[in-house]
């Protein structure tokens, strides 16, 4: 069996080529992913509030998730 071309950290998704150092800090990538998640949730909530009825379930869930993630 041949070696894989690359490896991926199961915690943060960081990838590195086989044979190279995989040294990294998961915190950096996880903080970036958190920001991306919050931005996506905000966009979903804003779109839903703009184009559907008030208090639409998707907007409500998105806003609740934003509050939960923001509290971390």
Backbone as CSV, one residue per row, in Angstrom:
resi,resn,N_x,N_y,N_z,CA_x,CA_y,CA_z,C_x,C_y,C_z
1,UNK,0.839,-1.175,0.000,0.000,0.000,0.000,0.889,1.245,0.000
2,UNK,0.551,2.221,-0.819,1.359,3.429,-0.911,0.950,4.443,0.160
3,UNK,1.836,5.378,0.427,1.547,6.426,1.401,0.564,7.432,0.809
4,UNK,-0.254,8.062,1.663,-1.176,9.083,1.157,-0.397,10.319,0.691
5,UNK,-1.006,11.078,-0.210,-0.385,12.303,-0.712,-0.406,13.386,0.358
6,UNK,-1.482,13.436,1.123,-1.594,14.456,2.163,-2.333,13.891,3.366
7,UNK,-2.265,14.643,4.435,-2.939,14.285,5.689,-3.807,15.469,6.103
8,UNK,-4.863,15.186,6.872,-5.763,16.230,7.347,-5.998,16.059,8.844
9,UNK,-5.860,17.147,9.577,-6.145,17.130,11.009,-7.650,16.938,11.193
10,UNK,-8.071,15.958,11.959,-9.499,15.718,12.152,-10.188,16.787,13.013
11,UNK,-9.426,17.579,13.720,-10.003,18.601,14.583,-10.302,19.892,13.842
12,UNK,-9.348,20.359,13.034,-9.512,21.683,12.428,-9.485,21.688,10.901
13,UNK,-9.132,20.585,10.284,-9.108,20.528,8.830,-7.787,20.949,8.202
14,UNK,-6.797,21.292,9.012,-5.476,21.664,8.481,-4.930,20.484,7.679
15,UNK,-4.372,20.772,6.495,-3.791,19.711,5.675,-2.307,19.960,5.456
16,UNK,-1.564,18.875,5.259,-0.150,18.956,4.952,0.238,17.760,4.101
17,UNK,1.275,17.965,3.297,1.743,16.914,2.399,2.459,15.826,3.183
18,UNK,2.297,14.616,2.733,2.974,13.475,3.346,4.484,13.711,3.340
19,UNK,5.111,13.441,4.439,6.551,13.614,4.562,6.963,14.973,5.099
20,UNK,6.021,15.907,5.169,6.299,17.225,5.741,5.717,17.302,7.144
21,UNK,6.162,18.275,7.896,5.663,18.444,9.250,4.193,18.882,9.227
22,UNK,3.412,18.274,10.058,2.010,18.656,10.196,1.788,19.574,11.391
23,UNK,2.884,20.088,11.934,2.802,20.943,13.114,1.925,22.166,12.821
24,UNK,0.953,22.405,13.675,0.063,23.559,13.525,-0.665,23.792,14.840
25,UNK,-1.412,24.869,14.898,-2.194,25.213,16.073,-3.669,25.172,15.668
26,UNK,-4.409,24.198,16.145,-5.827,24.060,15.784,-6.624,25.311,16.152
27,UNK,-6.232,25.995,17.203,-6.981,27.161,17.671,-7.105,28.218,16.580
28,UNK,-6.040,28.468,15.858,-6.062,29.480,14.799,-7.142,29.162,13.768
29,UNK,-7.165,27.939,13.279,-8.145,27.545,12.259,-9.551,27.491,12.846
30,UNK,-9.692,27.018,14.067,-11.026,26.932,14.676,-11.625,28.315,14.904
31,UNK,-10.812,29.283,15.294,-11.297,30.660,15.466,-11.745,31.218,14.111
32,UNK,-10.977,30.941,13.063,-11.347,31.388,11.718,-12.670,30.737,11.289
33,UNK,-12.802,29.433,11.527,-14.029,28.728,11.169,-15.220,29.268,11.955
34,UNK,-15.004,29.627,13.211,-16.079,30.198,14.025,-16.564,31.500,13.399
35,UNK,-15.629,32.344,12.981,-16.000,33.601,12.335,-16.762,33.375,11.042
36,UNK,-16.320,32.402,10.259,-17.011,32.070,9.012,-18.425,31.555,9.292
37,UNK,-18.565,30.746,10.329,-19.869,30.216,10.713,-20.802,31.342,11.140
38,UNK,-20.318,32.235,11.976,-21.148,33.360,12.418,-21.583,34.236,11.249
39,UNK,-20.667,34.489,10.315,-21.002,35.306,9.137,-22.056,34.606,8.277
40,UNK,-21.927,33.302,8.095,-22.905,32.558,7.293,-24.268,32.544,7.970
41,UNK,-24.290,32.339,9.280,-25.558,32.351,10.009,-26.217,33.718,9.938
42,UNK,-25.423,34.770,10.051,-25.950,36.130,9.962,-26.556,36.379,8.584
43,UNK,-25.880,35.920,7.537,-26.395,36.092,6.175,-27.702,35.331,5.983
44,UNK,-27.775,34.127,6.520,-29.013,33.333,6.426,-30.144,34.039,7.162
45,UNK,-29.865,34.497,8.370,-30.895,35.171,9.161,-31.378,36.440,8.464
46,UNK,-30.446,37.240,7.951,-30.825,38.489,7.278,-31.643,38.219,6.021
47,UNK,-31.223,37.238,5.219,-31.954,36.914,3.993,-33.368,36.436,4.333
48,UNK,-33.462,35.548,5.315,-34.763,35.003,5.708,-35.680,36.097,6.231
49,UNK,-35.132,37.004,7.033,-35.942,38.102,7.575,-36.397,39.056,6.474
50,UNK,-35.569,39.220,5.466,-35.899,40.142,4.377,-36.933,39.563,3.412
51,UNK,-36.859,38.260,3.120,-37.668,37.683,2.052,-38.763,36.715,2.510
52,UNK,-38.953,36.551,3.805,-40.024,35.686,4.306,-40.805,36.430,5.380
53,UNK,-41.737,35.734,5.980,-42.553,36.349,7.031,-41.727,36.579,8.298
54,UNK,-42.136,37.535,9.134,-41.418,37.771,10.396,-41.407,36.517,11.265
55,UNK,-40.351,36.342,12.007,-40.174,35.200,12.914,-40.229,33.863,12.192
56,UNK,-39.739,33.829,10.951,-39.667,32.574,10.206,-38.787,31.605,10.997
57,UNK,-39.132,30.306,11.027,-38.359,29.348,11.824,-36.859,29.307,11.485
58,UNK,-36.518,29.464,10.224,-35.095,29.429,9.854,-34.365,30.616,10.461
59,UNK,-34.969,31.787,10.386,-34.354,32.971,10.970,-34.223,32.812,12.484
60,UNK,-35.261,32.278,13.101,-35.245,32.080,14.554,-34.123,31.129,14.962
61,UNK,-33.970,30.025,14.229,-32.912,29.052,14.536,-31.538,29.672,14.297
62,UNK,-31.405,30.418,13.180,-30.116,31.056,12.886,-29.741,32.050,13.971
63,UNK,-30.692,32.887,14.399,-30.407,33.865,15.445,-30.039,33.189,16.764
64,UNK,-30.721,32.078,17.083,-30.415,31.349,18.309,-29.003,30.758,18.240
65,UNK,-28.637,30.212,17.077,-27.299,29.645,16.897,-26.236,30.742,17.011
66,UNK,-26.511,31.911,16.430,-25.582,33.028,16.526,-25.366,33.405,17.989
67,UNK,-26.430,33.463,18.750,-26.322,33.799,20.168,-25.518,32.741,20.917
68,UNK,-25.759,31.461,20.602,-25.036,30.378,21.274,-23.562,30.384,20.935
69,UNK,-23.231,30.549,19.663,-21.826,30.556,19.240,-21.138,31.821,19.752
70,UNK,-21.845,32.935,19.701,-21.283,34.186,20.180,-20.974,34.181,21.662
71,UNK,-21.700,33.349,22.405,-21.508,33.274,23.849,-20.277,32.441,24.228
72,UNK,-19.718,31.725,23.275,-18.563,30.862,23.569,-17.290,31.656,23.711
